[in-house]
């Protein structure tokens, strides 16, 4: 193996490492965005789907003594 071949292989390895790091960064950004949207979707202040279907459900308690 000559010097030129070694230099080219090292350059390709450096490029592939940079591409892999960049792709990982984009994946992490996407995952963070999805996690934020999931957290916003689970906000307790918004009405639940069940309360939209049954609006009186959970508004009163029936007790017998």
PQR file of N, CA, C, O and H, with PARSE charges and radii, in Angstrom:
ATOM      1  N   UNK A   1       0.855  -1.165   0.000 -0.4000 1.5000
ATOM      2  CA  UNK A   1       0.000   0.000   0.000 -0.0000 2.0000
ATOM      3  C   UNK A   1       0.910   1.240   0.000  0.5500 1.7000
ATOM      4  O   UNK A   1       1.844   1.330   0.797 -0.5500 1.4000
ATOM      5  N   UNK A   2       0.639   2.158  -0.867 -0.4000 1.5000
ATOM      6  CA  UNK A   2       1.491   3.345  -0.952 -0.0000 2.0000
ATOM      7  C   UNK A   2       0.910   4.511  -0.150  0.5500 1.7000
ATOM      8  O   UNK A   2      -0.205   4.425   0.366 -0.5500 1.4000
ATOM      9  H   UNK A   2      -0.120   2.085  -1.515  0.4000 1.0000
ATOM     10  N   UNK A   3       1.660   5.577  -0.054 -0.4000 1.5000
ATOM     11  CA  UNK A   3       1.291   6.750   0.736 -0.0000 2.0000
ATOM     12  C   UNK A   3       0.003   7.388   0.215  0.5500 1.7000
ATOM     13  O   UNK A   3      -0.847   7.803   1.003 -0.5500 1.4000
ATOM     14  H   UNK A   3       2.565   5.646  -0.473  0.4000 1.0000
ATOM     15  N   UNK A   4      -0.141   7.468  -1.098 -0.4000 1.5000
ATOM     16  CA  UNK A   4      -1.332   8.091  -1.686 -0.0000 2.0000
ATOM     17  C   UNK A   4      -2.589   7.308  -1.313  0.5500 1.7000
ATOM     18  O   UNK A   4      -3.620   7.898  -0.988 -0.5500 1.4000
ATOM     19  H   UNK A   4       0.550   7.132  -1.738  0.4000 1.0000
ATOM     20  N   UNK A   5      -2.502   5.987  -1.359 -0.4000 1.5000
ATOM     21  CA  UNK A   5      -3.654   5.132  -1.009 -0.0000 2.0000
ATOM     22  C   UNK A   5      -4.017   5.294   0.467  0.5500 1.7000
ATOM     23  O   UNK A   5      -5.197   5.388   0.804 -0.5500 1.4000
ATOM     24  H   UNK A   5      -1.665   5.508  -1.623  0.4000 1.0000
ATOM     25  N   UNK A   6      -3.028   5.328   1.338 -0.4000 1.5000
ATOM     26  CA  UNK A   6      -3.275   5.515   2.773 -0.0000 2.0000
ATOM     27  C   UNK A   6      -3.917   6.873   3.021  0.5500 1.7000
ATOM     28  O   UNK A   6      -4.866   6.989   3.796 -0.5500 1.4000
ATOM     29  H   UNK A   6      -2.069   5.252   1.064  0.4000 1.0000
ATOM     30  N   UNK A   7      -3.393   7.893   2.360 -0.4000 1.5000
ATOM     31  CA  UNK A   7      -3.947   9.239   2.514 -0.0000 2.0000
ATOM     32  C   UNK A   7      -5.398   9.288   2.055  0.5500 1.7000
ATOM     33  O   UNK A   7      -6.235   9.911   2.708 -0.5500 1.4000
ATOM     34  H   UNK A   7      -2.622   7.799   1.731  0.4000 1.0000
ATOM     35  N   UNK A   8      -5.699   8.640   0.942 -0.4000 1.5000
ATOM     36  CA  UNK A   8      -7.070   8.631   0.425 -0.0000 2.0000
ATOM     37  C   UNK A   8      -7.994   7.865   1.371  0.5500 1.7000
ATOM     38  O   UNK A   8      -9.116   8.306   1.620 -0.5500 1.4000
ATOM     39  H   UNK A   8      -5.018   8.134   0.411  0.4000 1.0000
ATOM     40  N   UNK A   9      -7.550   6.744   1.894 -0.4000 1.5000
ATOM     41  CA  UNK A   9      -8.359   5.973   2.842 -0.0000 2.0000
ATOM     42  C   UNK A   9      -8.636   6.762   4.115  0.5500 1.7000
ATOM     43  O   UNK A   9      -9.761   6.745   4.615 -0.5500 1.4000
ATOM     44  H   UNK A   9      -6.639   6.386   1.692  0.4000 1.0000
ATOM     45  N   UNK A  10      -7.638   7.449   4.644 -0.4000 1.5000
ATOM     46  CA  UNK A  10      -7.837   8.264   5.838 -0.0000 2.0000
ATOM     47  C   UNK A  10      -8.809   9.408   5.572  0.5500 1.7000
ATOM     48  O   UNK A  10      -9.641   9.737   6.417 -0.5500 1.4000
ATOM     49  H   UNK A  10      -6.725   7.463   4.238  0.4000 1.0000
ATOM     50  N   UNK A  11      -8.698  10.003   4.401 -0.4000 1.5000
ATOM     51  CA  UNK A  11      -9.607  11.089   4.038 -0.0000 2.0000
ATOM     52  C   UNK A  11     -11.039  10.586   3.929  0.5500 1.7000
ATOM     53  O   UNK A  11     -11.968  11.252   4.386 -0.5500 1.4000
ATOM     54  H   UNK A  11      -8.022   9.736   3.714  0.4000 1.0000
ATOM     55  N   UNK A  12     -11.225   9.420   3.328 -0.4000 1.5000
ATOM     56  CA  UNK A  12     -12.564   8.839   3.212 -0.0000 2.0000
ATOM     57  C   UNK A  12     -13.129   8.485   4.582  0.5500 1.7000
ATOM     58  O   UNK A  12     -14.314   8.695   4.842 -0.5500 1.4000
ATOM     59  H   UNK A  12     -10.471   8.879   2.957  0.4000 1.0000
ATOM     60  N   UNK A  13     -12.289   7.951   5.451 -0.4000 1.5000
ATOM     61  CA  UNK A  13     -12.735   7.629   6.813 -0.0000 2.0000
ATOM     62  C   UNK A  13     -13.149   8.887   7.569  0.5500 1.7000
ATOM     63  O   UNK A  13     -14.144   8.886   8.295 -0.5500 1.4000
ATOM     64  H   UNK A  13     -11.326   7.780   5.240  0.4000 1.0000
ATOM     65  N   UNK A  14     -12.381   9.956   7.394 -0.4000 1.5000
ATOM     66  CA  UNK A  14     -12.710  11.221   8.051 -0.0000 2.0000
ATOM     67  C   UNK A  14     -14.045  11.751   7.526  0.5500 1.7000
ATOM     68  O   UNK A  14     -14.874  12.229   8.301 -0.5500 1.4000
ATOM     69  H   UNK A  14     -11.574   9.956   6.804  0.4000 1.0000
ATOM     70  N   UNK A  15     -14.250  11.666   6.218 -0.4000 1.5000
ATOM     71  CA  UNK A  15     -15.500  12.117   5.614 -0.0000 2.0000
ATOM     72  C   UNK A  15     -16.680  11.290   6.107  0.5500 1.7000
ATOM     73  O   UNK A  15     -17.721  11.852   6.447 -0.5500 1.4000
ATOM     74  H   UNK A  15     -13.577  11.278   5.589  0.4000 1.0000
ATOM     75  N   UNK A  16     -16.542   9.981   6.153 -0.4000 1.5000
ATOM     76  CA  UNK A  16     -17.633   9.109   6.618 -0.0000 2.0000
ATOM     77  C   UNK A  16     -17.947   9.372   8.092  0.5500 1.7000
ATOM     78  O   UNK A  16     -19.108   9.320   8.498 -0.5500 1.4000
ATOM     79  H   UNK A  16     -15.696   9.525   5.877  0.4000 1.0000
ATOM     80  N   UNK A  17     -16.929   9.652   8.882 -0.4000 1.5000
ATOM     81  CA  UNK A  17     -17.156   9.977  10.287 -0.0000 2.0000
ATOM     82  C   UNK A  17     -17.917  11.293  10.417  0.5500 1.7000
ATOM     83  O   UNK A  17     -18.826  11.402  11.240 -0.5500 1.4000
ATOM     84  H   UNK A  17     -15.986   9.695   8.553  0.4000 1.0000
ATOM     85  N   UNK A  18     -17.558  12.289   9.617 -0.4000 1.5000
ATOM     86  CA  UNK A  18     -18.252  13.580   9.653 -0.0000 2.0000
ATOM     87  C   UNK A  18     -19.699  13.426   9.195  0.5500 1.7000
ATOM     88  O   UNK A  18     -20.596  14.034   9.779 -0.5500 1.4000
ATOM     89  H   UNK A  18     -16.820  12.200   8.948  0.4000 1.0000
ATOM     90  N   UNK A  19     -19.935  12.633   8.175 -0.4000 1.5000
ATOM     91  CA  UNK A  19     -21.300  12.405   7.690 -0.0000 2.0000
ATOM     92  C   UNK A  19     -22.116  11.678   8.755  0.5500 1.7000
ATOM     93  O   UNK A  19     -23.270  12.032   8.995 -0.5500 1.4000
ATOM     94  H   UNK A  19     -19.207  12.139   7.701  0.4000 1.0000
ATOM     95  N   UNK A  20     -21.540  10.679   9.388 -0.4000 1.5000
ATOM     96  CA  UNK A  20     -22.235   9.941  10.442 -0.0000 2.0000
ATOM     97  C   UNK A  20     -22.584  10.835  11.625  0.5500 1.7000
ATOM     98  O   UNK A  20     -23.680  10.736  12.178 -0.5500 1.4000
ATOM     99  H   UNK A  20     -20.603  10.391   9.193  0.4000 1.0000
ATOM    100  N   UNK A  21     -21.669  11.697  12.010 -0.4000 1.5000
ATOM    101  CA  UNK A  21     -21.925  12.622  13.108 -0.0000 2.0000
ATOM    102  C   UNK A  21     -23.035  13.602  12.749  0.5500 1.7000
ATOM    103  O   UNK A  21     -23.897  13.905  13.574 -0.5500 1.4000
ATOM    104  H   UNK A  21     -20.779  11.778  11.560  0.4000 1.0000
ATOM    105  N   UNK A  22     -23.008  14.088  11.527 -0.4000 1.5000
ATOM    106  CA  UNK A  22     -24.043  15.018  11.073 -0.0000 2.0000
ATOM    107  C   UNK A  22     -25.415  14.347  11.042  0.5500 1.7000
ATOM    108  O   UNK A  22     -26.407  14.951  11.450 -0.5500 1.4000
ATOM    109  H   UNK A  22     -22.308  13.841  10.857  0.4000 1.0000
ATOM    110  N   UNK A  23     -25.479  13.118  10.568 -0.4000 1.5000
ATOM    111  CA  UNK A  23     -26.747  12.385  10.525 -0.0000 2.0000
ATOM    112  C   UNK A  23     -27.267  12.123  11.937  0.5500 1.7000
ATOM    113  O   UNK A  23     -28.469  12.217  12.181 -0.5500 1.4000
ATOM    114  H   UNK A  23     -24.672  12.628  10.237  0.4000 1.0000
ATOM    115  N   UNK A  24     -26.379  11.800  12.854 -0.4000 1.5000
ATOM    116  CA  UNK A  24     -26.768  11.575  14.244 -0.0000 2.0000
ATOM    117  C   UNK A  24     -27.318  12.857  14.859  0.5500 1.7000
ATOM    118  O   UNK A  24     -28.303  12.823  15.597 -0.5500 1.4000
ATOM    119  H   UNK A  24     -25.402  11.724  12.656  0.4000 1.0000
ATOM    120  N   UNK A  25     -26.693  13.973  14.559 -0.4000 1.5000
ATOM    121  CA  UNK A  25     -27.160  15.261  15.068 -0.0000 2.0000
ATOM    122  C   UNK A  25     -28.558  15.562  14.554  0.5500 1.7000
ATOM    123  O   UNK A  25     -29.414  16.012  15.316 -0.5500 1.4000
ATOM    124  H   UNK A  25     -25.893  14.001  13.959  0.4000 1.0000
ATOM    125  N   UNK A  26     -28.799  15.319  13.268 -0.4000 1.5000
ATOM    126  CA  UNK A  26     -30.133  15.555  12.700 -0.0000 2.0000
ATOM    127  C   UNK A  26     -31.160  14.621  13.330  0.5500 1.7000
ATOM    128  O   UNK A  26     -32.288  15.036  13.594 -0.5500 1.4000
ATOM    129  H   UNK A  26     -28.103  14.953  12.649  0.4000 1.0000
ATOM    130  N   UNK A  27     -30.791  13.380  13.571 -0.4000 1.5000
ATOM    131  CA  UNK A  27     -31.706  12.423  14.207 -0.0000 2.0000
ATOM    132  C   UNK A  27     -32.052  12.844  15.629  0.5500 1.7000
ATOM    133  O   UNK A  27     -33.200  12.724  16.057 -0.5500 1.4000
ATOM    134  H   UNK A  27     -29.875  13.043  13.357  0.4000 1.0000
ATOM    135  N   UNK A  28     -31.057  13.338  16.359 -0.4000 1.5000
ATOM    136  CA  UNK A  28     -31.306  13.807  17.721 -0.0000 2.0000
ATOM    137  C   UNK A  28     -32.218  15.030  17.723  0.5500 1.7000
ATOM    138  O   UNK A  28     -33.103  15.143  18.572 -0.5500 1.4000
ATOM    139  H   UNK A  28     -30.125  13.435  16.012  0.4000 1.0000
ATOM    140  N   UNK A  29     -32.008  15.943  16.783 -0.4000 1.5000
ATOM    141  CA  UNK A  29     -32.880  17.113  16.683 -0.0000 2.0000
ATOM    142  C   UNK A  29     -34.316  16.694  16.399  0.5500 1.7000
ATOM    143  O   UNK A  29     -35.253  17.231  16.990 -0.5500 1.4000
ATOM    144  H   UNK A  29     -31.289  15.851  16.093  0.4000 1.0000
ATOM    145  N   UNK A  30     -34.485  15.739  15.500 -0.4000 1.5000
ATOM    146  CA  UNK A  30     -35.818  15.247  15.169 -0.0000 2.0000
ATOM    147  C   UNK A  30     -36.468  14.582  16.382  0.5500 1.7000
ATOM    148  O   UNK A  30     -37.651  14.797  16.645 -0.5500 1.4000
ATOM    149  H   UNK A  30     -33.724  15.302  15.021  0.4000 1.0000
ATOM    150  N   UNK A  31     -35.708  13.781  17.116 -0.4000 1.5000
ATOM    151  CA  UNK A  31     -36.241  13.105  18.299 -0.0000 2.0000
ATOM    152  C   UNK A  31     -36.631  14.121  19.378  0.5500 1.7000
ATOM    153  O   UNK A  31     -37.643  13.940  20.056 -0.5500 1.4000
ATOM    154  H   UNK A  31     -34.746  13.607  16.902  0.4000 1.0000
ATOM    155  N   UNK A  32     -35.848  15.175  19.542 -0.4000 1.5000
ATOM    156  CA  UNK A  32     -36.185  16.207  20.525 -0.0000 2.0000
ATOM    157  C   UNK A  32     -37.466  16.928  20.132  0.5500 1.7000
ATOM    158  O   UNK A  32     -38.301  17.222  20.989 -0.5500 1.4000
ATOM    159  H   UNK A  32     -35.027  15.321  18.992  0.4000 1.0000
ATOM    160  N   UNK A  33     -37.628  17.214  18.852 -0.4000 1.5000
ATOM    161  CA  UNK A  33     -38.847  17.856  18.380 -0.0000 2.0000
ATOM    162  C   UNK A  33     -40.064  16.986  18.599  0.5500 1.7000
ATOM    163  O   UNK A  33     -41.118  17.472  19.008 -0.5500 1.4000
ATOM    164  H   UNK A  33     -36.950  16.976  18.157  0.4000 1.0000
ATOM    165  N   UNK A  34     -39.920  15.694  18.326 -0.4000 1.5000
ATOM    166  CA  UNK A  34     -41.031  14.772  18.532 -0.0000 2.0000
ATOM    167  C   UNK A  34     -41.360  14.657  20.027  0.5500 1.7000
ATOM    168  O   UNK A  34     -42.531  14.572  20.395 -0.5500 1.4000
ATOM    169  H   UNK A  34     -39.064  15.299  17.994  0.4000 1.0000
ATOM    170  N   UNK A  35     -40.350  14.655  20.875 -0.4000 1.5000
ATOM    171  CA  UNK A  35     -40.590  14.567  22.318 -0.0000 2.0000
ATOM    172  C   UNK A  35     -41.319  15.814  22.821  0.5500 1.7000
ATOM    173  O   UNK A  35     -42.201  15.717  23.673 -0.5500 1.4000
ATOM    174  H   UNK A  35     -39.398  14.724  20.575  0.4000 1.0000
ATOM    175  N   UNK A  36     -40.951  16.977  22.296 -0.4000 1.5000
ATOM    176  CA  UNK A  36     -41.640  18.213  22.692 -0.0000 2.0000
ATOM    177  C   UNK A  36     -43.102  18.177  22.249  0.5500 1.7000
ATOM    178  O   UNK A  36     -43.991  18.568  23.005 -0.5500 1.4000
ATOM    179  H   UNK A  36     -40.234  17.056  21.604  0.4000 1.0000
ATOM    180  N   UNK A  37     -43.348  17.713  21.033 -0.4000 1.5000
ATOM    181  CA  UNK A  37     -44.725  17.653  20.551 -0.0000 2.0000
ATOM    182  C   UNK A  37     -45.536  16.649  21.358  0.5500 1.7000
ATOM    183  O   UNK A  37     -46.715  16.883  21.625 -0.5500 1.4000
ATOM    184  H   UNK A  37     -42.626  17.396  20.419  0.4000 1.0000
ATOM    185  N   UNK A  38     -44.921  15.527  21.754 -0.4000 1.5000
ATOM    186  CA  UNK A  38     -45.604  14.540  22.581 -0.0000 2.0000
ATOM    187  C   UNK A  38     -45.936  15.130  23.947  0.5500 1.7000
ATOM    188  O   UNK A  38     -47.032  14.921  24.466 -0.5500 1.4000
ATOM    189  H   UNK A  38     -43.964  15.337  21.537  0.4000 1.0000
ATOM    190  N   UNK A  39     -44.998  15.862  24.525 -0.4000 1.5000
ATOM    191  CA  UNK A  39     -45.238  16.487  25.827 -0.0000 2.0000
ATOM    192  C   UNK A  39     -46.354  17.525  25.735  0.5500 1.7000
ATOM    193  O   UNK A  39     -47.178  17.632  26.644 -0.5500 1.4000
ATOM    194  H   UNK A  39     -44.107  16.031  24.103  0.4000 1.0000
ATOM    195  N   UNK A  40     -46.385  18.287  24.649 -0.4000 1.5000
ATOM    196  CA  UNK A  40     -47.457  19.264  24.468 -0.0000 2.0000
ATOM    197  C   UNK A  40     -48.796  18.567  24.275  0.5500 1.7000
ATOM    198  O   UNK A  40     -49.827  19.063  24.730 -0.5500 1.4000
ATOM    199  H   UNK A  40     -45.716  18.200  23.911  0.4000 1.0000
ATOM    200  N   UNK A  41     -48.787  17.426  23.604 -0.4000 1.5000
ATOM    201  CA  UNK A  41     -50.013  16.676  23.380 -0.0000 2.0000
ATOM    202  C   UNK A  41     -50.563  16.059  24.651  0.5500 1.7000
ATOM    203  O   UNK A  41     -51.763  15.805  24.752 -0.5500 1.4000
ATOM    204  H   UNK A  41     -47.949  17.024  23.234  0.4000 1.0000
ATOM    205  N   UNK A  42     -49.690  15.815  25.624 -0.4000 1.5000
ATOM    206  CA  UNK A  42     -50.120  15.222  26.880 -0.0000 2.0000
ATOM    207  C   UNK A  42     -50.429  16.276  27.927  0.5500 1.7000
ATOM    208  O   UNK A  42     -50.526  15.953  29.111 -0.5500 1.4000
ATOM    209  H   UNK A  42     -48.715  16.021  25.542  0.4000 1.0000
ATOM    210  N   UNK A  43     -50.584  17.505  27.528 -0.4000 1.5000
ATOM    211  CA  UNK A  43     -50.866  18.600  28.448 -0.0000 2.0000
ATOM    212  C   UNK A  43     -52.155  18.302  29.208  0.5500 1.7000
ATOM    213  O   UNK A  43     -53.178  17.993  28.597 -0.5500 1.4000
ATOM    214  H   UNK A  43     -50.505  17.767  26.566  0.4000 1.0000
ATOM    215  N   UNK A  44     -52.112  18.393  30.523 -0.4000 1.5000
ATOM    216  CA  UNK A  44     -53.268  18.060  31.351 -0.0000 2.0000
ATOM    217  C   UNK A  44     -54.347  19.137  31.315  0.5500 1.7000
ATOM    218  O   UNK A  44     -55.481  18.882  31.721 -0.5500 1.4000
ATOM    219  H   UNK A  44     -51.280  18.644  31.019  0.4000 1.0000
ATOM    220  N   UNK A  45     -54.018  20.323  30.843 -0.4000 1.5000
ATOM    221  CA  UNK A  45     -55.006  21.386  30.789 -0.0000 2.0000
ATOM    222  C   UNK A  45     -55.987  21.218  29.633  0.5500 1.7000
ATOM    223  O   UNK A  45     -57.080  21.784  29.655 -0.5500 1.4000
ATOM    224  H   UNK A  45     -53.097  20.530  30.513  0.4000 1.0000
ATOM    225  N   UNK A  46     -55.603  20.455  28.641 -0.4000 1.5000
ATOM    226  CA  UNK A  46     -56.497  20.251  27.504 -0.0000 2.0000
ATOM    227  C   UNK A  46     -57.506  19.147  27.845  0.5500 1.7000
ATOM    228  O   UNK A  46     -57.179  18.226  28.594 -0.5500 1.4000
ATOM    229  H   UNK A  46     -54.715  19.995  28.622  0.4000 1.0000
ATOM    230  N   UNK A  47     -58.721  19.228  27.308 -0.4000 1.5000
ATOM    231  CA  UNK A  47     -59.725  18.208  27.616 -0.0000 2.0000
ATOM    232  C   UNK A  47     -59.339  16.857  27.000  0.5500 1.7000
ATOM    233  O   UNK A  47     -58.767  16.792  25.913 -0.5500 1.4000
ATOM    234  H   UNK A  47     -58.987  19.976  26.699  0.4000 1.0000
ATOM    235  N   UNK A  48     -59.664  15.801  27.715 -0.4000 1.5000
ATOM    236  CA  UNK A  48     -59.355  14.473  27.200 -0.0000 2.0000
ATOM    237  C   UNK A  48     -60.386  14.069  26.157  0.5500 1.7000
ATOM    238  O   UNK A  48     -61.463  14.658  26.073 -0.5500 1.4000
ATOM    239  H   UNK A  48     -60.130  15.854  28.598  0.4000 1.0000
ATOM    240  N   UNK A  49     -60.053  13.078  25.379 -0.4000 1.5000
ATOM    241  CA  UNK A  49     -60.964  12.599  24.341 -0.0000 2.0000
ATOM    242  C   UNK A  49     -62.241  12.047  24.959  0.5500 1.7000
ATOM    243  O   UNK A  49     -63.326  12.231  24.409 -0.5500 1.4000
ATOM    244  H   UNK A  49     -59.178  12.600  25.447  0.4000 1.0000
ATOM    245  N   UNK A  50     -62.120  11.372  26.101 -0.4000 1.5000
ATOM    246  CA  UNK A  50     -63.297  10.818  26.769 -0.0000 2.0000
ATOM    247  C   UNK A  50     -64.246  11.925  27.234  0.5500 1.7000
ATOM    248  O   UNK A  50     -65.465  11.776  27.144 -0.5500 1.4000
ATOM    249  H   UNK A  50     -61.239  11.222  26.548  0.4000 1.0000
ATOM    250  N   UNK A  51     -63.692  13.035  27.730 -0.4000 1.5000
ATOM    251  CA  UNK A  51     -64.561  14.121  28.184 -0.0000 2.0000
ATOM    252  C   UNK A  51     -65.251  14.807  27.017  0.5500 1.7000
ATOM    253  O   UNK A  51     -66.304  15.418  27.196 -0.5500 1.4000
ATOM    254  H   UNK A  51     -62.702  13.157  27.804  0.4000 1.0000
ATOM    255  N   UNK A  52     -64.680  14.718  25.836 -0.4000 1.5000
ATOM    256  CA  UNK A  52     -65.349  15.276  24.664 -0.0000 2.0000
ATOM    257  C   UNK A  52     -66.514  14.388  24.229  0.5500 1.7000
ATOM    258  O   UNK A  52     -67.534  14.891  23.758 -0.5500 1.4000
ATOM    259  H   UNK A  52     -63.824  14.221  25.691  0.4000 1.0000
ATOM    260  N   UNK A  53     -66.366  13.072  24.385 -0.4000 1.5000
ATOM    261  CA  UNK A  53     -67.424  12.131  23.997 -0.0000 2.0000
ATOM    262  C   UNK A  53     -68.508  12.076  25.065  0.5500 1.7000
ATOM    263  O   UNK A  53     -69.697  12.085  24.744 -0.5500 1.4000
ATOM    264  H   UNK A  53     -65.537  12.664  24.768  0.4000 1.0000
ATOM    265  N   UNK A  54     -68.106  12.018  26.338 -0.4000 1.5000
ATOM    266  CA  UNK A  54     -69.036  11.973  27.466 -0.0000 2.0000
ATOM    267  C   UNK A  54     -68.794  13.202  28.342  0.5500 1.7000
ATOM    268  O   UNK A  54     -68.051  13.111  29.320 -0.5500 1.4000
ATOM    269  H   UNK A  54     -67.141  12.011  26.599  0.4000 1.0000
ATOM    270  N   UNK A  55     -69.396  14.340  28.021 -0.4000 1.5000
ATOM    271  CA  UNK A  55     -69.064  15.575  28.740 -0.0000 2.0000
ATOM    272  C   UNK A  55     -69.442  15.570  30.217  0.5500 1.7000
ATOM    273  O   UNK A  55     -68.854  16.325  30.990 -0.5500 1.4000
ATOM    274  H   UNK A  55     -70.000  14.413  27.227  0.4000 1.0000
ATOM    275  N   UNK A  56     -70.405  14.745  30.638 -0.4000 1.5000
ATOM    276  CA  UNK A  56     -70.805  14.727  32.043 -0.0000 2.0000
ATOM    277  C   UNK A  56     -70.070  13.662  32.848  0.5500 1.7000
ATOM    278  O   UNK A  56     -70.254  13.568  34.062 -0.5500 1.4000
ATOM    279  H   UNK A  56     -70.884  14.132  30.009  0.4000 1.0000
ATOM    280  N   UNK A  57     -69.257  12.878  32.202 -0.4000 1.5000
ATOM    281  CA  UNK A  57     -68.529  11.821  32.887 -0.0000 2.0000
ATOM    282  C   UNK A  57     -67.498  12.417  33.843  0.5500 1.7000
ATOM    283  O   UNK A  57     -66.671  13.239  33.450 -0.5500 1.4000
ATOM    284  H   UNK A  57     -69.107  12.954  31.216  0.4000 1.0000
ATOM    285  N   UNK A  58     -67.561  11.995  35.090 -0.4000 1.5000
ATOM    286  CA  UNK A  58     -66.590  12.433  36.088 -0.0000 2.0000
ATOM    287  C   UNK A  58     -66.916  13.753  36.735  0.5500 1.7000
ATOM    288  O   UNK A  58     -66.101  14.288  37.487 -0.5500 1.4000
ATOM    289  H   UNK A  58     -68.233  11.327  35.409  0.4000 1.0000
ATOM    290  N   UNK A  59     -68.097  14.299  36.462 -0.4000 1.5000
ATOM    291  CA  UNK A  59     -68.433  15.594  37.052 -0.0000 2.0000
ATOM    292  C   UNK A  59     -69.184  15.464  38.366  0.5500 1.7000
ATOM    293  O   UNK A  59     -69.296  16.439  39.109 -0.5500 1.4000
ATOM    294  H   UNK A  59     -68.759  13.865  35.851  0.4000 1.0000
ATOM    295  N   UNK A  60     -69.702  14.278  38.665 -0.4000 1.5000
ATOM    296  CA  UNK A  60     -70.419  14.079  39.921 -0.0000 2.0000
ATOM    297  C   UNK A  60     -70.127  12.685  40.457  0.5500 1.7000
ATOM    298  O   UNK A  60     -69.691  11.793  39.729 -0.5500 1.4000
ATOM    299  H   UNK A  60     -69.611  13.486  38.061  0.4000 1.0000
ATOM    300  N   UNK A  61     -70.381  12.525  41.758 -0.4000 1.5000
ATOM    301  CA  UNK A  61     -70.147  11.235  42.416 -0.0000 2.0000
ATOM    302  C   UNK A  61     -71.466  10.799  43.043  0.5500 1.7000
ATOM    303  O   UNK A  61     -72.098  11.580  43.754 -0.5500 1.4000
ATOM    304  H   UNK A  61     -70.735  13.249  42.350  0.4000 1.0000
ATOM    305  N   UNK A  62     -71.884   9.575  42.792 -0.4000 1.5000
ATOM    306  CA  UNK A  62     -73.083   9.020  43.387 -0.0000 2.0000
ATOM    307  C   UNK A  62     -72.690   8.260  44.658  0.5500 1.7000
ATOM    308  O   UNK A  62     -71.881   7.334  44.605 -0.5500 1.4000
ATOM    309  H   UNK A  62     -71.370   8.940  42.214  0.4000 1.0000
ATOM    310  N   UNK A  63     -73.264   8.655  45.797 -0.4000 1.5000
ATOM    311  CA  UNK A  63     -72.976   7.997  47.059 -0.0000 2.0000
ATOM    312  C   UNK A  63     -74.269   7.498  47.676  0.5500 1.7000
ATOM    313  O   UNK A  63     -75.297   8.170  47.605 -0.5500 1.4000
ATOM    314  H   UNK A  63     -73.921   9.408  45.839  0.4000 1.0000
ATOM    315  N   UNK A  64     -74.220   6.315  48.285 -0.4000 1.5000
ATOM    316  CA  UNK A  64     -75.358   5.767  49.042 -0.0000 2.0000
ATOM    317  C   UNK A  64     -74.881   5.431  50.430  0.5500 1.7000
ATOM    318  O   UNK A  64     -73.816   4.845  50.622 -0.5500 1.4000
ATOM    319  H   UNK A  64     -73.384   5.769  48.343  0.4000 1.0000
ATOM    320  N   UNK A  65     -75.687   5.813  51.388 -0.4000 1.5000
ATOM    321  CA  UNK A  65     -75.326   5.521  52.773 -0.0000 2.0000
ATOM    322  C   UNK A  65     -76.353   4.577  53.351  0.5500 1.7000
ATOM    323  O   UNK A  65     -76.250   4.191  54.516 -0.5500 1.4000
ATOM    324  H   UNK A  65     -76.552   6.289  51.232  0.4000 1.0000
TER
END
